[in-house]
Amino acid sequence: MNLLNKFHHWRRKRRWNKQYKRGRWDSLKSDMEAKRYYKIIDYFNQFAPENPAILDIGCGDGVLNERLGDFKYDYFLGVDFSRVSIEKAKAKQFPKAEFLAEDAIKFRPKRDFDAIVFNEAFYYIPESEKTPVLDLMLDHLTNDGILITSIFREGTGCWEYFKENPRLKEIAFETITTKKEQTYWKIGVYKKVEELRS
Ligand SMILES: C[S@@+](CC[C@H](N)C(=O)[O-])C[C@H]1O[C@@H](n2cnc3c(N)ncnc32)[C@H](O)[C@@H]1O
């Protein structure tokens, strides 16, 4: 990233912190939003190895954890560059879960994961960093693991990173609609091509 983009990135981080402080993102806990979290959990059940280790990039204040219910997992790591959201997530004391205040761009996983999630987060990664971030995450996805991406509305400029990625094979894709015409999400599930070949 050049200096100007670094500055914009820093400003965006500050904005997220302010918004989490004000409760701007409490709306993610609404019943309308719940549908997309439940779809992700449904995909965990269908396609992830049993008792998975999960990595949630751009996890916010842990809404996915709140929605997990009795889903069985071995370990959950949430990463978000908003310190405020991470403090909120930590305060909820989810079992078998850790939260890190780190930028996805700089984050280096210390282990592999069976499920990696970009839940309404991938489009916020700066353009020049999208491929390196995705590549690094794929290096830390277990061979039989899954990558799940949820993107609001059309996800212009995002889906091609997954759909046209030679390392990935799409195994499921769905549009989650709501009563509001303009409120919908697309959710895709991917496996590494190496695994499908073996
Ligand atoms: C719309 S919120 C979604 C939060 C959560 N995934 C959910 O669906 O409940 C987007 C999140 O991405 C985080 N984010 C944006 N850019 C990021 C980056 N470069 N590294 C880590 N987190 C980032 C924001 O702080 C915010 O928490």
The ligand as a Tripos MOL2 file, in Angstrom:
@<TRIPOS>MOLECULE
LIG
   27    29     1     0     0
SMALL
NO_CHARGES

@<TRIPOS>ATOM
      1 C1        -19.7920   -5.4580    8.7120 C.3       1 LIG1
      2 S1        -18.6740   -5.8850    9.9680 S.3       1 LIG1
      3 C2        -18.9550   -7.6310   10.0630 C.3       1 LIG1
      4 C3        -18.6110   -8.1840   11.4160 C.3       1 LIG1
      5 C4        -18.8100   -9.7220   11.5520 C.3       1 LIG1
      6 N1        -18.0710  -10.4540   10.5750 N.3       1 LIG1
      7 C5        -20.2680  -10.0740   11.4600 C.2       1 LIG1
      8 O1        -20.7550  -10.3660   10.3610 O.co2     1 LIG1
      9 O2        -20.9140  -10.0540   12.5130 O.co2     1 LIG1
     10 C6        -17.0800   -5.8240    9.1670 C.3       1 LIG1
     11 C7        -15.9130   -6.0820   10.1120 C.3       1 LIG1
     12 O3        -14.7010   -6.1310    9.3850 O.3       1 LIG1
     13 C8        -13.6900   -5.5430   10.1750 C.3       1 LIG1
     14 N2        -12.5540   -5.1840    9.3040 N.ar      1 LIG1
     15 C9        -12.5530   -4.3190    8.2620 C.ar      1 LIG1
     16 N3        -11.3190   -4.2590    7.7120 N.ar      1 LIG1
     17 C10       -10.5340   -5.1210    8.4170 C.ar      1 LIG1
     18 C11        -9.1660   -5.4920    8.3380 C.ar      1 LIG1
     19 N4         -8.3500   -4.9690    7.4290 N.pl3     1 LIG1
     20 N5         -8.6970   -6.3930    9.2260 N.ar      1 LIG1
     21 C12        -9.5080   -6.9320   10.1700 C.ar      1 LIG1
     22 N6        -10.8170   -6.6060   10.3040 N.ar      1 LIG1
     23 C13       -11.3210   -5.7090    9.4300 C.ar      1 LIG1
     24 C14       -14.3950   -4.3420   10.8240 C.3       1 LIG1
     25 O4        -13.7260   -3.8640   11.9490 O.3       1 LIG1
     26 C15       -15.7450   -4.9780   11.1490 C.3       1 LIG1
     27 O5        -15.7530   -5.5580   12.4250 O.3       1 LIG1
@<TRIPOS>BOND
     1     1     2 1
     2     2     3 1
     3     2    10 1
     4     3     4 1
     5     4     5 1
     6     5     6 1
     7     5     7 1
     8     7     8 2
     9     7     9 1
    10    10    11 1
    11    11    12 1
    12    11    26 1
    13    12    13 1
    14    13    14 1
    15    13    24 1
    16    14    15 ar
    17    14    23 ar
    18    15    16 ar
    19    16    17 ar
    20    17    18 ar
    21    17    23 ar
    22    18    19 1
    23    18    20 ar
    24    20    21 ar
    25    21    22 ar
    26    22    23 ar
    27    24    25 1
    28    24    26 1
    29    26    27 1
@<TRIPOS>SUBSTRUCTURE
     1 LIG1         1 GROUP 0 **** ****
